[in-house]
């Protein structure tokens, strides 16, 4: 009987010592607006300071054979605070020229 009590007490101690799962981060704002022609607006903000905003618009571009195509041009930004308390922001454009992020945190290529 004493052995059972000791085993149960040990299991309870282990369970209490285990780290608790963190609370899920609450979403303070989440907006999405789809436009009929295919464009959109999107925004998200969480209680831990993460913010993201993005806009997509349809644009007509020509391919290598000079044929027109519709593409979505995306412009947006996101920001967050790191574990040391420093804020970070990235702005970006994604279009027919690819993804083009800009931030003080992204190293710049040396100028030749």
N, C-alpha and C positions, 0 to 999 in steps of 0.2 A: 504494500500500500504506500509506504514512504517513497518507494522508487517511482511510482506513478505520479505522486505529488511533485517530486523533484523534476520529472520529465515535463509535466505540464507547466511548472513554474519556469523551467528553462525555455520552453516554447513561447510562453507569454513574454519573457524577457527579450527573446530574439525578435518577436513581432513588434514590441514597443521600441526596440532599438533601430529597426529598419527605417530608412528615410521615408518620410511621407511624400506622396506624389504632389508636385506643385499644382496649385490651382490653375485651371486654364485661363489664358489671357482673354479678357473681355473685349469684344468688338464694340467700339463706341459709335462708329458710323460706317455704313457700307451702302454705297449708292451705285447703281448701274442703270444707264439709260441707253437703250438700243434705238438707233435711228433707222427709218425704213430703207434708206439707200445703202446701209451697211456700216455706217459710222457708229461710234459709241463714246460715252463718257463714263469713267469709272473712278471711284474714290473709296478709300478705306482708311480708317484710323482706329488704333487699338489703345487700350489703357496704359500700355508700357511705352507709348510715345512713337510707335511706328506709324508712318503716314505714307500713303501711296496715292497718286493721282495720275490718270492716263486718259488721253483722248485719241481716238482713231478716226481718220477721215479717208474717204475713198478718193483716189487720184488715178487719172489715166496716164499711163506711160507707154512708150514704145519699146519693144524688145529688139534683139539683135537684127531681126528681119524687118524691122520698122512696122511691126504689127502692134496695134494698140491693145493694152491689157489694163484691167482695173487692179490696183494694189491698195492695201490699207497702209496709210502713213500713220505711225504711232508716235506720239510725243507724250512724255511724262516725267515723273520724278518719284523718288522714294527717299525717306529719311528715317533714321533710327539713332538711338543712343547706345554706345557700346558699354561693356561691363565696367569700364573705368569712368564712365560719365561723359565721354566726349561725343558730341553730335556729328553725324555723317549724313551727307546728302548727295544723291546721284541724280542728275537729269539726263535724259536720253531722247534720241530720235531713232526710229527704226523705219526705214523706207527702202526704195529700190537700191540704195547704196549700202545697205546693211545696218547693223546695230551700231549706234554711235553714242556711247556713254561719255559723260563729262563729270568730273568731280575733283576736288582737291586731293582726294585719297587715291586717285588713279595716277600712277607715274606717267610722266610725259616722256616721249622719245627725245633723245638729244637731237638738237638741231645740227645738221651737217654744215 
